[in-house]
Amino acid sequence: MKDHLFWLSDDQWAQIQPLLPTDVRGKPRVDDRRVISGILHVLKIGCRWVDLPPEYGPYIPRLRENLAEPPLRITLPLTR
């Protein structure tokens, strides 16, 4: 894991995970923790979606998943 990437801590993930849907039908969900960490990385660093490091998942599915879901409004400290 690269040091410059942002990953949710176990405590942060424990606060977010209960808010995510569990009864999703159709296409299997991607790794929610990886996707949300990628979203927070974009917000923290200010890069474009297309420039997001591949550790957060492939660009097209990541964009499609994020556009399909309503925005998740959570306030988390972005520093550890």
Buried (B, 14 or more C-beta within 10 A) or exposed (E): EEEEBBBBEEEBBEEBEEEEEEEEEEEEEBEBBBBBBBBBBBEEBEEEEEEBBEEBBEEEEBBEBBEEEEEEEEEBEEEE
